[in-house]
Amino acid sequence: MAFGTPVSRHCVITLRTNDIVVDMGDSNFLNIHTGGFVKCKEEDISHTTLDSELEILRLAKLVDSYDANKVYITALQDPPRDSME
């Protein structure tokens, strides 16, 4: 049984900087290593994260498991929200 939050595999992206992020929508991306949110443009994206890259995250316990459709991320944060004043 997989542990963690399931994320569609196509939403786990490697940037040109080699940072691995989760596309949270509205140009918001969660950096899996730091837990911080970043804004990215399409030209910042390199590729959908490879199995070899996910395996490194699994060994670091940032990802529990993955398959062809899902990546189970152990500590997925909610995206930032605009505050209503």
Helices and strands as residue ranges (DSSP letters): E 5-8, G 9-11, E 12-15, E 20-25, E 28-31, E 37-39, G 42-44, E 45-48, H 51-59, E 63-66, E 70-73
